[in-house]
Amino acid sequence: MTTHKTSRRKAGCNENDKGYSKFRTRWRHVLLIDQQIRAGVAPNCTKLAQELEVSRRTILRDIDFMKYDLGAPLDYDPKKGGYVYTEPNWVMPSLRISEGELFTLMVAEKALEAYSGTPWVSRLRQVFSRMVASLPDRIEVAPQELLSRVSFDAGGSAEVDPAVLEAIAKAVGQNLTVDFNYCRLGADESRAYKVDPYVLRRMQGTWYLAGRDRRSGHIPLFSLSRMRQVTLTEQAFDYASSGFDPQAYFATTFGTYQTFQCHHVVIEFSGFAAKLVRERHWHESQKFTDLPDGRLQLELDISHLDDVWPWVLSWGRNAKVIAPKELAKTVADHAAGITGHYSK
């Protein structure tokens, strides 16, 4: 399990990102310069170039990096014939984390796979690579080895045009009204919308936009997968004064439907379902009550029942709706329809 400096260097040889190696090399130069200055040795470009087997131009770039990127108070001292810190108490910024914290970073980086195709994933990977490049050599587990031991299931991710996602993200970031054509589920034709985009949210494998429809004044959820002909306008809106609260908006949302209604849902689970349901966090309002014979009662306060009945059906005979009656009837009707497919 334990690997040392040689293994880390070998793992780095497999990196496709040239920027990773370049940053790693520069950081090694910077550490050496800092160590020599603090040891009382005023290093100069000629000696450093010889020691690191690079050109004087490379060392000058490293010095500029320390001065302008890291904010190092570096200056050339003619009497000492090398560089010194004009502020002796200055401390070079560094990233020193434990192995456990590094593993957490690896998991976060691996989770980016679920966001492939988005305009942000490549930039986030670059930031992550720079963070890894600056790690001290005391970290003994190679990041690349850790990554191969962590996996995420993206599930049934919906296809989203990267150009659409980037356009909507830009509209959200700059508070710009956006035009697009959209076909709702169950509708035969699409229609044009003009929307003030409030919040982007990834749910159940796809991206959604919560925004104010300029025509109705309502704030529905739009699936980016069903957006067409997205156009950013030059019309800005004041998000700060909109009064929109994302936490309150999604507080009663169980899935992807959202209304201003509230339904108190009670479902009884038995068998394996009771064990699995108890193990997970399904909703902020959830409340568990243990029943005889290993059964479990789940209570939820949600805004739309259309998110719940497919979930109830997925548990088969091990889930029973207690309330509301409307939900129980919907589940019963769909269950009868499914049975009808196989009774002929």
N, C-alpha and C positions, 0 to 999 in steps of 0.2 A: 504493500500500500504506500509506504513511504518512498518518495523519490527526492533526489537532491538537485543541485544546480544543473548538473549535466542533463538530467531528464527534462527539466524545464526548458533548457536551451534546445534540446532535440524536439520537444513538442512545438516550440516556436518556429522551427524550420518548416512545419507543415502549414503555417498561416498563409492564406492567400492575400491577406491585406498587407500591402507593403508599408502602409502607414504604421502598422503595429510594430514592425521591426525597427523602423526609423525612430519611432518614439522611444522604444526600449533602449536603443543604442544611445540616443541623446541623454536619456535619464541616467545611464551608466556614467557618461562623461560628467554630467552635472554633479553626481554624487562624489566623484573623485575630486573635482575642483573644490567642492565644499569641504571635503575631508582635509585636503591639503591646506586650505586657508585656515581652518580651525586648529590645525596642528602647528600653525606658526610659519608654514612654508608659503611664501608668496609665489604661486605658480604663474608662469608666463606661457605665451602661446607656443614658443619653440619647444620648451621642455614637455609641455602637455602633448604636443603633436608627436613628439618622439616616443613618449611613454604609451600613448594610445594608438600609435601607428596610423595616424590620420594626417590630413593637411592642416596648415595654420588657418586656412579659410574655414574649415570645419570647426576648429576651436573658437574662432571669432563668432561663428553662428551660435555656438553653445553659450558663450558669454552673453551675447545679445538676448538669448532665450532666458537666461537667468535674470538679466536686468529688466527686460520689458514684459516677460510673461510671468515670471515668478516674483518680480518686485525686489530682487536682491540688490542691496546697496553696494554694488561692486564699483571699484575704482582702481585705476592703475597707479601704483606707488613707485615713482622713479628711484627713490632711495633703496627700496627693497628689490626693485627689478621685477615686480610681478603684481598680481591682483590681490587686493585686500578688501575686507568689509569695513566700510566707513561707520557702520553701526554694529559694534561687536556683539550686541545682544540679539541681533536679528536671527530668526530661526527659519530655516527653509521649510516650506509646506511639504508635508509628506502624508502618505496613506499607510497607516500601520493598523492592520486588523488581524484578528485571530483566525484560526483555521475554520472555526464554526461560522464566523461572519463571512468568510470567503465563500463557504459552501452556500450560504444564503444568497450571495451575489450570483453564484452559478445558477441557482434555481431561478432567480429573477431573469437572468439572461436567457435561460432555456425556455422560459415562459413566453419569450418574444416570438417563438415559432407560431403561436396561436394568432399572431398579428402579422403574419407574412402577407405581402401584397399591399400593406399600408405605406403611406409616404414617410412614416416615422421610423420604421424598423431598422433601416440601414444606418440612420443617424444614431439611434440608440445603441446599436452594435459598435459603432465607432467610439462612442463615449465609454462603453463597457471595456473595450480593448485598451483604451488609454488608462483606465483605472487598474486593469490587470497589469499593464506594463509598468506601472509605478509601484507595484507591490515589492516589499523588501524580500531578500532571499531567504529570510527565516521561515516563510511559508513553504512547507515541505510537500504539499500535495499539488500536483500539476493541475491547473484549471481545466485543461483539455480532457484529462482523465476523468475528472469529476463530471463534466458535462455528459460523457457517454453513459453515466450511471443514473441520469435523471431523464424522465420522459413525461411528456404531457399529451393527453388525448384532446385534439382539437374538436372532436365530435363532428356533427353534421354542419360544418361551417357553410354559410351562404356565400355565394360568389358576389363580390362587390367590385365594381369598376374602380381601380385605384384613382383614376382621374376624378370620379364623382366624390370619393372619400376626401381627396385632397382639396377639392373645391369647397366642400361643405366645411371641412376643418378650417380652411382659410376664412370662410364667411363667419364661423363662430368666433375665431380669434380676433377678427377685425370688426365684428358687429355690423356686418353688411347683409341687407335683405337679399334673398336668393329666389330666383324663379326656377321652376322645374315642372315637368309633367309627371303625374303619378297615378297609378292604377291600384286602387284599394282591393283587398281580398274580397271576392264575391262580386266585384264590379266588372262589367263587360268592356268598358272603355276608360281610358285615362282622362284626366282633366288637368288644367293648368293651375298651379298654386303659386302664390307669392307669400313667402314665409320669412319671419324674423327668427333666425336660428338661435336657440338658447343653449341646448346641451347635447353633445354627442354621447351615446351610451352603447356599449357592446353588451348584448344580452342573447343568450341561447344561440351562440354561434354566428350572430350577424350584428351589423351596426344599425342603430336607430338614431333619429334626430327628434328631439322635443323642441317644437317651435310654434310661434303664434301665427296662425293662419290669418293673413290680413283681411280676407273676405268675411270670415265668420267671427273672428276674435278668439276662437278656441285654441287650445294648445294640444294638438294630437301628437301621436308618435308616428313618424314616417320611417319605413324601412328603406335604407339606402339602396338595397338590391332592386327595388322597384322604381327608383328614380330614373328619369330620362331627361335629356336636354337641359342639364343643370347650367344655369347662368348666374354669375354674380352681378348684382347691380351696383351702382355707385351710391345707392341710398343707404345711409347709416341709420341705426336705431340706438336708443339709449337702454342698454341692458340693465345698467345699475338702477334705473328708475322703474323697471318693469315690475318689480316686486316678485319675480319668479324665484321660487325656492326649490332647487332640485331634490333636496332631501325629503321635503314634504310631498313633492310631486310623485316621487317613486316609492313613498313609504307604504302605500297600499297596493302596489303593483306586484302581482305574483309572477307574471310572465311579461308579455309584450302588449297587453291591452291596458288602457288607462281611462278611467272615467272619474267623475266626482261623486259617484255612489259609494256605499260601503256595505258589504255583505259579511255577516258573521257566519263562518263556515265551520262545521263540526264533522269530522270524519273519523271513523273507527277502523283501526287496522288490526289484523291478526296474523299469526304465523310468522313467516320470514319477513313479511312487510313491516310488522311492528318493530322488529329489530333494526331493519335498515332505515326506517323513517326516524327512529329515535337517534340514530347516529349522525344525522345531518341537520344543518341549519337551513331551513327552507324560507323563512320569512321573519321580519323583525317582530311581528305580532304573535308568532307561534307560541302555543302553550300546550304542554304535554300533561296528560293525566293517565296514570297506570290503572288498568282495569283487571278484573279477575281473568284467570286462564292465560296470562301473558299478553292480553290485548292492550292496545294503546289508543287513547283518544287524542286527536290533534285539533286544536282550535286556531282559526286564522281570521283576521279582519282584512278583507281584500276588496278591491274596487270593481273587478270584472270577473264574472263566473266562467267566461269562455276560456280563461287560462287554466281553470281548475279541472273541468270535467275530463279532458284528455288525460290529465295526470292521474286522476282517480281510476280511469279505465286501465291505465298501464299497470296497475297493481292487481288487476283481475279480481277474483273472488275474495282476495284478502283485504279489500277496502270496501267500506260501506258508508255512504253519506247519511248522516243523521240530520243535518240542517245545512242550508234551508231546503224547503220542499222543492223549490224551483230547480235547484241543482240536482237533487235526488231524481227528479223526473227526467231531466236531461240525460243523466247517466243511464237511467233505465231504458230510455228510448234508443240511445245509441247502442247499448248492449244488446237490445232486442234486434236492432238492425244488423249487428255483426253476426248474431246467431242465425239470422235469416239467410245469410250468405252460405251457411254450411248445412242447413236443414233440408235443402232440396235434393 
